Amino acid sequence: MRKNFELQPQIDEVEDPEVFKSILSSLLAKIDFLEEKLSMITEESRGKENIIKTIGKKEEQLDRMRHSLTEINERMERPYVVSAELQAVKEVLDVLAESGDCNSVILEGEPGTGKTQWAYSEVGQELQEGKDVALIHIRVKDTMRAQDLLYSVDDVRRLSDAQSRAQVPEEIKDEAMFWKQKIVSGEIDPTTDKGYMAFKAKMRAVVELGETSKDLDYLNYIDLGPLGEAIYQSGKGKKIYLLIDEIEKGREELMTGILDEIENLTFTINETGTVVKGDKKNLRIIVTTNTEDSDKIPPSFRRRSLYHYVDYPSRSDLSQIVELNFPGIQKELLNYAISVFYQYHENPKIQKRPSTPELLSWIRVLATEYNGRIPEDVPHKEILLKYQEDWALNVGKINMQAQEQIAESKGELPLYVRKALQGEHVFHLDSGLNSYYDQYRFSKFYAHLQNQGVNFVTPYFEEQEGENDYGDRITKQKCIRDFQVIVPGVEALGDGYYVIPDDKIDLFEEVIDTMTEILPPGQQFISIIEKSKNLVKGKIQIDGYEYNAYMSEDGRTVINRPYKE
């Protein structure tokens, strides 16, 4: 389907990222050369409509190639901080893909949390390690069809070729007129003349060519779509990252239409009967979705993939991201910018929360204009805020001594509550799973998961110096990476909460401590901790027991009941 080009050997042997950048530059130069040639052909082909249409299509493809190569080159170099949780998901995805079980993951989170960039960074890292890897990026639109992602037939070029092949050359027409005059004038016997017999054989060949042109080999006119190309390349031994970006923007028919292809990596080109097969160990499929529309993804699609919620970076992680992008940034400016940013980002009245890319753009302007000094107010709000109502929020210069303490997000339901309200079965696992001193309690549970063939990541601890309540210096074991179990259909929601379907409950029963339950509207709170237009948080009493509770806008109340009472 695809032929290797002369730069392929260089790509296979590349170790230095600078060499790879040079190769990308060579590719872009080749694309420029091809476009110049196409332009010349277009000028020479005026009046030949089919040829011009075909050339136009090829020019569009070249333009997309240039854009893709330029974007990969630029995005691969962006600094990226991978959370321990996301790294754990990557490790499990690799294990499952190598075994042929599952090679796709759904990344859900707010815009700007780095879901898309993670894929580019992984590819960039592997290229720097000298691996033969490529990235294919699909930006989903509501007009996309499943068929378009697999392959299309270039009918314009096929028609043009058929017409050119079926056309009788002028010299044949002249020769036919010559023999016609000979026969009409009686100069030859058409049944015995050897010259005429040879001409008849030539004419039969022309007729046969014309008939053949009506059914040209479709194989020469197949253009693989991005999903089809990823499957094909993986089957040829090349490692591919396929990024399906913001899949919720597509129609449900798109998602259900590619289920089998994503799971089995096989499809058939109906026009030729050709079966294209991929290899799971060579293909990683990363599906991203924004939280506000994630419920549009059908359950049948979710069951075939791993799941990870990409939370917004913590203050420390965000500081690290900024410092990677702005080496040597003054500490005061860093603290000021992040503190102001979080005041907007966590404000429940904000219409559109600013994201990490907007923070980086804002800091770039501050660093240039103020040269490390701290502004008196909040300049250049146009970078952070996108609605007039947000501009009116009273967020000015903040108390620098309180910058290290940023309040928890207010006015928003926790993720596990939102999932429960969407009809998912949500459970909380024993918090002791992430305690260094409680690990002995879970050896049987870990063995159970292993015997069932379940992939999981045990918690990771590091020694840290600290003080006890009496001021004595002691060594503590801090959990750096939480326990995670990653199974298709099971969604890790953070803080020990998981969506667990009924057919997977038996895997976790011994460590489930609570189950999330939805109560009907009309519940009476005995105390209220927080109240906004979006929620009520407080305590309610049921059968003599008090429960922490969240009430949503529609009046439904969510609590966590003990799993085994």
C-alpha positions as CSV (number, residue, x, y, z in Angstrom):
1,M,0.0,0.0,0.0
2,R,2.8,2.4,0.9
3,K,6.3,2.5,-0.4
4,N,9.3,3.4,1.7
5,F,11.1,6.6,0.7
6,E,14.8,7.1,0.6
7,L,15.0,8.7,4.0
8,Q,13.5,5.7,5.8
9,P,16.9,4.1,6.5
10,Q,18.1,7.3,8.2
11,I,14.9,7.4,10.3
12,D,15.4,3.8,11.4
13,E,18.9,4.5,12.7
14,V,18.3,7.9,14.2
15,E,19.5,8.4,17.8
16,D,20.2,12.1,18.0
17,P,17.0,14.3,18.2
18,E,18.8,16.9,16.2
19,V,19.3,14.4,13.4
20,F,15.6,13.7,13.5
21,K,14.8,17.4,13.2
22,S,17.1,17.5,10.2
23,I,15.2,14.6,8.6
24,L,11.9,16.3,9.2
25,S,13.3,19.4,7.5
26,S,14.2,17.3,4.5
27,L,10.7,15.9,4.3
28,L,9.2,19.3,4.3
29,A,11.6,20.3,1.6
30,K,10.5,17.3,-0.5
31,I,6.9,18.3,0.0
32,D,7.7,21.9,-1.2
33,F,9.3,20.3,-4.3
34,L,6.3,18.1,-5.0
35,E,3.9,21.0,-4.7
36,E,6.0,23.0,-7.1
37,K,5.8,20.2,-9.6
38,L,2.1,19.8,-9.2
39,S,1.7,23.5,-9.8
40,M,3.6,23.2,-13.1
41,I,1.4,20.3,-14.1
42,T,-1.7,22.2,-13.3
43,E,-0.7,25.0,-15.6
44,E,-0.1,22.6,-18.4
45,S,-3.4,20.8,-17.8
46,R,-5.9,23.7,-18.1
47,G,-9.1,22.5,-19.6
48,K,-8.6,18.9,-18.4
49,E,-11.0,19.0,-15.5
50,N,-10.5,15.5,-14.1
51,I,-6.7,15.9,-14.0
52,I,-7.0,19.2,-12.2
53,K,-9.4,17.8,-9.6
54,T,-7.0,15.0,-8.9
55,I,-4.0,17.3,-8.6
56,G,-6.0,19.6,-6.3
57,K,-6.7,16.6,-4.0
58,K,-3.0,15.7,-3.9
59,E,-2.0,19.2,-3.1
60,E,-4.4,19.1,-0.1
61,Q,-2.8,15.9,1.0
62,L,0.7,17.4,0.8
63,D,-0.5,20.5,2.7
64,R,-1.8,18.3,5.5
65,M,1.5,16.3,5.5
66,R,3.5,19.6,5.9
67,H,1.2,20.8,8.7
68,S,1.4,17.4,10.5
69,L,5.2,17.2,10.3
70,T,5.6,20.8,11.5
71,E,3.3,20.2,14.4
72,I,4.9,17.0,15.5
73,N,8.4,18.6,15.4
74,E,7.2,21.6,17.5
75,R,5.0,19.7,20.0
76,M,7.5,16.9,20.6
77,E,9.9,19.5,22.0
78,R,7.4,21.0,24.5
79,P,8.2,20.2,28.2
80,Y,5.7,17.8,29.8
81,V,5.4,16.6,33.3
82,V,3.9,13.1,33.5
83,S,2.0,12.4,36.7
84,A,2.8,9.1,38.5
85,E,-0.8,7.9,37.9
86,L,-0.6,8.5,34.2
87,Q,2.8,6.8,34.0
88,A,1.3,3.8,35.7
89,V,-1.5,3.7,33.1
90,K,1.2,3.9,30.3
91,E,3.0,0.9,31.8
92,V,-0.1,-1.2,32.1
93,L,-1.2,-0.2,28.6
94,D,2.2,-1.4,27.3
95,V,1.8,-4.7,29.1
96,L,-1.7,-5.3,27.8
97,A,-0.8,-4.3,24.2
98,E,2.2,-6.7,24.2
99,S,0.0,-9.5,25.3
100,G,-2.7,-8.6,22.7
101,D,-5.4,-7.9,25.3
102,C,-6.0,-4.2,25.1
103,N,-4.2,-1.3,23.4
104,S,-6.4,1.7,23.8
105,V,-7.0,4.2,26.6
106,I,-9.6,6.9,27.2
107,L,-8.1,10.0,28.7
108,E,-10.8,12.3,30.3
109,G,-10.3,15.7,31.8
110,E,-10.7,19.4,31.5
111,P,-9.4,21.3,28.5
112,G,-5.8,22.2,29.0
113,T,-4.8,19.3,31.3
114,G,-2.3,17.9,28.7
115,K,-4.2,14.9,27.4
116,T,-3.2,15.6,23.8
117,Q,0.3,16.7,24.6
118,W,1.0,13.5,26.4
119,A,0.8,11.5,23.2
120,Y,3.2,13.9,21.4
121,S,5.6,13.8,24.4
122,E,5.6,10.0,24.4
123,V,6.4,9.8,20.7
124,G,9.1,12.5,21.1
125,Q,10.7,10.6,24.0
126,E,10.7,7.3,22.1
127,L,12.2,9.0,19.0
128,Q,15.0,10.4,21.2
129,E,15.6,6.8,22.4
130,G,16.2,5.8,18.8
131,K,12.9,3.9,18.4
132,D,11.0,3.6,15.1
133,V,7.7,5.2,16.0
134,A,5.2,7.6,14.4
135,L,2.1,9.5,15.5
136,I,-1.2,9.8,13.6
137,H,-3.5,12.5,14.9
138,I,-7.3,12.5,14.2
139,R,-9.1,15.7,15.2
140,V,-12.7,14.4,15.4
141,K,-15.5,16.5,13.7
142,D,-19.2,15.9,13.7
143,T,-19.1,15.3,9.9
144,M,-16.7,12.4,10.1
145,R,-17.8,8.9,9.1
146,A,-16.3,5.7,10.2
147,Q,-15.6,4.7,6.6
148,D,-13.6,7.9,6.1
149,L,-11.3,6.9,8.9
150,L,-10.5,3.5,7.3
151,Y,-10.2,4.2,3.6
152,S,-11.6,6.0,0.5
153,V,-11.6,5.4,-3.2
154,D,-10.1,8.1,-5.5
155,D,-12.9,7.8,-8.1
156,V,-11.8,11.1,-9.8
157,R,-8.4,9.7,-10.6
158,R,-9.8,6.3,-11.5
159,L,-12.3,7.9,-14.0
160,S,-9.5,10.0,-15.5
161,D,-7.3,7.0,-16.0
162,A,-10.1,5.0,-17.5
163,Q,-10.9,7.7,-20.0
164,S,-7.3,8.1,-21.1
165,R,-6.9,4.4,-21.5
166,A,-10.1,3.9,-23.4
167,Q,-9.3,6.7,-25.9
168,V,-8.2,5.5,-29.4
169,P,-4.8,7.1,-30.4
170,E,-4.9,9.4,-33.5
171,E,-2.4,7.2,-35.4
172,I,-4.8,4.2,-35.0
173,K,-7.7,6.3,-36.4
174,D,-5.5,7.4,-39.4
175,E,-4.5,3.8,-40.1
176,A,-8.1,2.6,-39.9
177,M,-9.1,5.2,-42.5
178,F,-6.3,4.0,-44.7
179,W,-7.4,0.4,-44.7
180,K,-11.1,1.4,-45.1
181,Q,-10.2,3.2,-48.4
182,K,-8.2,0.1,-49.5
183,I,-11.1,-2.2,-48.9
184,V,-13.8,0.1,-50.5
185,S,-11.7,0.6,-53.6
186,G,-11.2,-3.1,-53.9
187,E,-7.4,-2.9,-53.7
188,I,-7.1,-5.7,-51.1
189,D,-9.0,-8.7,-49.9
190,P,-9.7,-8.1,-46.2
191,T,-9.9,-11.9,-45.5
192,T,-6.4,-12.6,-46.8
193,D,-4.3,-9.5,-46.8
194,K,-1.5,-9.9,-44.1
195,G,-1.2,-6.1,-43.5
196,Y,-4.8,-5.7,-42.8
197,M,-4.9,-8.8,-40.6
198,A,-2.1,-7.3,-38.5
199,F,-4.1,-4.1,-38.2
200,K,-7.2,-6.0,-37.1
201,A,-5.1,-7.6,-34.3
202,K,-4.0,-4.2,-33.2
203,M,-7.6,-3.0,-33.1
204,R,-8.7,-5.9,-31.0
205,A,-6.0,-4.9,-28.5
206,V,-7.4,-1.4,-28.4
207,V,-10.9,-2.6,-27.9
208,E,-9.8,-5.0,-25.1
209,L,-7.9,-2.1,-23.5
210,G,-11.1,0.0,-23.6
211,E,-13.0,-2.8,-21.9
212,T,-10.4,-3.3,-19.3
213,S,-10.4,0.4,-18.5
214,K,-14.0,0.1,-17.3
215,D,-12.9,-2.0,-14.4
216,L,-9.4,-0.7,-13.5
217,D,-7.8,-2.3,-10.5
218,Y,-9.3,-0.5,-7.4
219,L,-6.1,-1.3,-5.4
220,N,-4.3,1.5,-7.2
221,Y,-6.9,4.0,-6.2
222,I,-7.3,3.3,-2.5
223,D,-6.3,6.0,0.0
224,L,-6.1,4.8,3.5
225,G,-7.7,7.0,6.2
226,P,-5.8,7.7,9.5
227,L,-7.2,4.7,11.3
228,G,-6.7,2.5,8.3
229,E,-3.1,3.7,7.9
230,A,-2.4,3.1,11.6
231,I,-3.7,-0.5,11.4
232,Y,-1.8,-1.1,8.2
233,Q,1.5,0.3,9.5
234,S,1.3,-1.6,12.8
235,G,0.8,-4.8,10.8
236,K,4.0,-4.0,9.0
237,G,6.0,-3.9,12.2
238,K,6.1,-0.1,12.8
239,K,5.1,1.3,16.2
240,I,2.2,3.8,15.9
241,Y,0.5,6.1,18.3
242,L,-3.0,6.9,17.1
243,L,-4.4,10.0,18.8
244,I,-8.2,10.3,18.4
245,D,-8.8,13.8,19.8
246,E,-12.0,15.0,21.4
247,I,-14.0,11.9,20.3
248,E,-17.2,13.3,21.9
249,K,-17.4,15.8,19.0
250,G,-18.2,12.9,16.6
251,R,-21.6,11.3,16.2
252,E,-22.4,8.1,18.1
253,E,-22.4,6.3,14.7
254,L,-18.7,7.2,14.3
255,M,-17.8,5.7,17.7
256,T,-19.8,2.5,17.3
257,G,-18.7,2.3,13.6
258,I,-15.0,1.8,14.5
259,L,-15.5,-0.5,17.6
260,D,-14.5,-3.7,15.8
261,E,-11.6,-2.1,14.0
262,I,-10.1,-0.7,17.2
263,E,-10.6,-4.0,19.1
264,N,-9.6,-6.4,16.4
265,L,-7.4,-4.2,14.2
266,T,-8.8,-5.8,11.0
267,F,-10.9,-4.4,8.1
268,T,-11.7,-5.3,4.6
269,I,-11.5,-3.0,1.5
270,N,-14.7,-4.1,-0.1
271,E,-13.9,-2.9,-3.6
272,T,-10.8,-5.2,-3.8
273,G,-11.5,-7.9,-1.1
274,T,-8.1,-7.0,0.5
275,V,-8.0,-7.7,4.2
276,V,-5.8,-5.3,6.2
277,K,-4.6,-6.6,9.6
278,G,-2.8,-4.7,12.3
279,D,-0.8,-5.8,15.3
280,K,-1.8,-4.7,18.8
281,K,1.7,-4.8,20.2
282,N,2.7,-2.1,17.7
283,L,-0.3,0.2,18.1
284,R,-1.3,2.5,21.0
285,I,-4.7,4.2,20.6
286,I,-5.2,7.3,22.8
287,V,-8.7,8.6,22.9
288,T,-9.3,12.0,24.6
289,T,-12.5,13.5,25.8
290,N,-13.4,16.7,27.7
291,T,-15.2,16.0,31.0
292,E,-18.3,18.1,30.2
293,D,-19.2,16.0,27.2
294,S,-17.7,12.6,28.2
295,D,-21.1,11.1,28.7
296,K,-21.6,11.1,24.9
297,I,-19.1,8.2,24.6
298,P,-21.3,5.0,24.5
299,P,-20.6,2.3,27.1
300,S,-19.8,-0.2,24.4
301,F,-16.9,2.0,23.4
302,R,-15.7,2.4,26.9
303,R,-15.7,-1.3,27.6
304,R,-13.0,-1.9,25.0
305,S,-10.5,0.6,26.5
306,L,-8.7,1.5,29.6
307,Y,-9.7,4.7,31.3
308,H,-7.9,7.4,33.2
309,Y,-9.1,10.7,34.5
310,V,-6.4,13.4,34.0
311,D,-6.8,15.7,36.9
312,Y,-5.7,19.3,36.7
313,P,-2.1,19.7,37.8
314,S,-1.5,20.3,41.5
315,R,0.2,23.5,42.5
316,S,3.6,21.8,42.7
317,D,3.2,20.1,39.3
318,L,2.1,23.3,37.7
319,S,5.1,25.1,39.1
320,Q,7.3,22.5,37.6
321,I,5.6,22.9,34.2
322,V,6.2,26.6,34.3
323,E,9.8,26.3,35.4
324,L,10.4,23.8,32.5
325,N,9.0,26.3,30.1
326,F,10.7,29.4,31.7
327,P,14.0,28.2,33.1
328,G,15.3,30.7,35.7
329,I,12.0,32.4,36.3
330,Q,12.0,34.5,39.5
331,K,10.4,32.7,42.4
332,E,8.2,35.7,43.3
333,L,6.8,36.1,39.8
334,L,6.2,32.3,39.6
335,N,4.3,32.3,42.9
336,Y,2.3,35.5,42.0
337,A,1.3,34.1,38.5
338,I,0.2,30.7,39.8
339,S,-1.7,32.1,42.7
340,V,-3.7,34.6,40.6
341,F,-4.2,31.8,38.0
342,Y,-5.7,29.4,40.7
343,Q,-7.9,32.1,42.0
344,Y,-9.6,32.4,38.6
345,H,-9.4,28.6,37.9
346,E,-11.0,27.6,41.1
347,N,-13.6,30.4,41.2
348,P,-17.1,28.8,41.0
349,K,-18.5,31.9,39.3
350,I,-16.1,31.7,36.3
351,Q,-17.7,31.1,33.0
352,K,-14.6,29.7,31.3
353,R,-11.7,28.5,33.4
354,P,-8.2,29.5,32.2
355,S,-6.0,26.5,31.3
356,T,-2.3,25.7,31.4
357,P,-1.5,27.0,27.8
358,E,-3.2,30.3,28.7
359,L,-1.2,30.5,32.0
360,L,2.1,30.0,30.0
361,S,1.1,32.7,27.5
362,W,0.3,35.1,30.3
363,I,3.6,34.5,32.1
364,R,5.5,35.0,28.8
365,V,4.0,38.5,28.6
366,L,4.5,39.2,32.3
367,A,8.2,38.1,32.1
368,T,8.8,40.4,29.1
369,E,6.9,43.4,30.3
370,Y,7.7,43.4,34.0
371,N,11.2,41.9,33.9
372,G,10.6,39.8,37.0
373,R,8.7,42.5,39.0
374,I,5.3,41.7,40.5
375,P,2.4,43.7,38.9
376,E,0.2,45.8,41.2
377,D,-3.0,44.3,39.8
378,V,-3.8,41.6,37.2
379,P,-2.7,43.0,33.8
380,H,-3.6,41.5,30.5
381,K,-6.7,39.7,31.6
382,E,-7.6,39.2,28.0
383,I,-5.1,36.2,27.9
384,L,-6.8,34.4,30.9
385,L,-10.5,35.5,30.7
386,K,-12.8,35.0,27.7
387,Y,-16.1,36.4,29.0
388,Q,-17.1,39.9,30.1
389,E,-18.7,38.4,33.3
390,D,-15.3,36.9,34.2
391,W,-13.6,40.3,33.9
392,A,-15.9,41.7,36.6
393,L,-14.8,39.1,39.2
394,N,-12.9,40.9,42.0
395,V,-9.6,39.0,41.8
396,G,-6.7,41.4,42.2
397,K,-3.2,41.2,43.7
398,I,-3.3,38.6,46.5
399,N,-1.6,38.3,49.9
400,M,1.8,36.9,49.0
401,Q,2.2,35.3,52.4
402,A,-0.8,33.1,51.8
403,Q,0.2,32.0,48.3
404,E,1.2,28.5,49.3
405,Q,-2.3,27.7,50.6
406,I,-4.8,27.6,47.7
407,A,-8.3,26.5,48.7
408,E,-9.9,23.4,47.3
409,S,-12.1,24.0,44.3
410,K,-15.5,25.3,45.4
411,G,-18.9,25.0,43.7
412,E,-18.2,21.9,41.7
413,L,-19.3,18.3,42.3
414,P,-16.5,15.8,42.8
415,L,-15.8,13.5,39.8
416,Y,-17.1,10.4,41.6
417,V,-20.4,12.2,42.4
418,R,-20.8,13.3,38.7
419,K,-20.2,9.7,37.6
420,A,-22.8,8.3,40.0
421,L,-25.3,10.9,38.8
422,Q,-24.7,9.7,35.2
423,G,-25.8,6.2,36.3
424,E,-22.3,4.6,36.8
425,H,-21.7,2.1,39.7
426,V,-19.2,3.9,41.9
427,F,-17.2,2.3,44.8
428,H,-14.5,3.4,47.1
429,L,-11.5,1.0,47.9
430,D,-9.9,0.7,51.3
431,S,-7.6,3.7,51.9
432,G,-5.2,1.4,53.6
433,L,-4.1,0.2,50.1
434,N,-1.9,3.3,50.0
435,S,-0.5,3.0,53.5
436,Y,3.0,1.6,53.9
437,Y,2.1,0.1,57.3
438,D,-1.1,-1.6,56.1
439,Q,0.4,-3.5,53.1
440,Y,0.5,-6.8,55.0
441,R,-3.4,-6.7,55.0
442,F,-3.6,-6.8,51.2
443,S,-1.2,-9.6,50.3
444,K,-4.1,-12.0,49.7
445,F,-5.9,-9.4,47.6
446,Y,-2.9,-8.8,45.4
447,A,-2.5,-12.6,44.9
448,H,-6.2,-12.8,44.0
449,L,-5.8,-10.1,41.3
450,Q,-2.7,-11.9,40.0
451,N,-4.4,-15.2,39.8
452,Q,-7.3,-13.6,37.9
453,G,-4.9,-12.2,35.3
454,V,-5.7,-8.6,36.4
455,N,-3.1,-5.9,35.8
456,F,-2.4,-3.7,38.7
457,V,0.2,-1.3,40.1
458,T,1.1,-1.6,43.8
459,P,1.8,1.7,45.7
460,Y,5.3,3.1,45.8
461,F,6.8,4.7,48.9
462,E,9.8,6.8,49.6
463,E,11.5,7.6,52.9
464,Q,11.2,11.2,54.0
465,E,12.4,13.0,57.1
466,G,9.8,14.6,59.3
467,E,8.7,15.4,62.9
468,N,6.2,13.7,65.2
469,D,3.7,15.5,67.4
470,Y,6.4,16.0,70.0
471,G,8.9,17.6,67.6
472,D,11.2,14.6,67.4
473,R,12.9,13.9,64.1
474,I,11.5,10.7,62.5
475,T,11.6,8.9,59.2
476,K,8.2,8.5,57.4
477,Q,7.2,6.5,54.4
478,K,5.3,8.7,52.0
479,C,3.2,7.2,49.2
480,I,4.5,8.6,45.9
481,R,2.3,6.5,43.6
482,D,-1.1,5.2,44.6
483,F,-2.4,1.7,44.1
484,Q,-4.1,1.3,40.7
485,V,-5.9,-1.5,39.0
486,I,-6.4,-1.0,35.3
487,V,-8.9,-3.2,33.6
488,P,-11.1,-2.5,30.5
489,G,-14.5,-1.3,31.8
490,V,-13.1,-0.2,35.2
491,E,-12.6,3.5,35.6
492,A,-10.2,5.0,38.2
493,L,-11.7,8.3,39.4
494,G,-9.0,9.3,41.8
495,D,-8.9,9.4,45.7
496,G,-9.7,5.6,45.8
497,Y,-13.0,5.8,43.8
498,Y,-13.6,3.5,40.9
499,V,-16.5,2.8,38.4
500,I,-16.8,-1.0,38.6
501,P,-19.3,-2.8,36.4
502,D,-21.3,-5.7,37.9
503,D,-19.3,-8.4,36.2
504,K,-16.1,-7.1,37.8
505,I,-17.3,-6.7,41.4
506,D,-16.0,-10.1,42.6
507,L,-12.4,-8.9,41.9
508,F,-12.7,-6.1,44.4
509,E,-15.2,-7.2,47.0
510,E,-12.7,-7.8,49.8
511,V,-11.3,-4.2,49.6
512,I,-14.5,-2.2,48.9
513,D,-15.4,-0.1,51.9
514,T,-18.2,2.1,50.5
515,M,-20.6,2.3,47.6
516,T,-22.0,5.5,46.2
517,E,-25.8,5.7,46.4
518,I,-28.2,8.2,44.9
519,L,-31.2,9.3,47.0
520,P,-34.3,10.8,45.5
521,P,-35.0,14.6,45.8
522,G,-36.4,16.0,49.0
523,Q,-33.6,15.0,51.5
524,Q,-33.3,17.2,54.5
525,F,-29.8,18.3,55.5
526,I,-29.0,18.5,59.3
527,S,-26.0,20.7,58.6
528,I,-24.6,22.5,55.5
529,I,-20.9,22.9,54.8
530,E,-21.0,24.6,51.4
531,K,-23.8,25.9,49.2
532,S,-23.8,27.4,45.7
533,K,-26.0,27.4,42.6
534,N,-24.6,24.1,41.5
535,L,-24.6,22.1,44.7
536,V,-25.2,21.7,48.4
537,K,-22.7,19.9,50.6
538,G,-23.4,18.9,54.1
539,K,-24.7,16.1,56.3
540,I,-27.9,14.1,56.3
541,Q,-29.3,11.5,58.7
542,I,-30.7,8.1,57.6
543,D,-31.8,5.4,60.1
544,G,-29.9,7.1,62.9
545,Y,-26.6,7.3,60.9
546,E,-25.0,10.5,59.6
547,Y,-23.6,10.7,56.1
548,N,-21.6,13.3,54.2
549,A,-23.8,14.2,51.2
550,Y,-23.9,16.2,48.0
551,M,-27.1,17.5,46.5
552,S,-27.0,18.3,42.7
553,E,-29.0,21.0,40.9
554,D,-31.8,18.6,40.1
555,G,-32.3,17.8,43.8
556,R,-30.8,14.3,43.9
557,T,-28.5,13.6,46.8
558,V,-25.4,11.4,46.7
559,I,-23.9,9.6,49.8
560,N,-21.4,6.8,50.4
561,R,-22.9,3.9,52.3
562,P,-20.8,1.2,53.9
563,Y,-20.5,-1.7,51.4
564,K,-20.9,-4.4,54.0
565,E,-23.1,-3.4,56.9
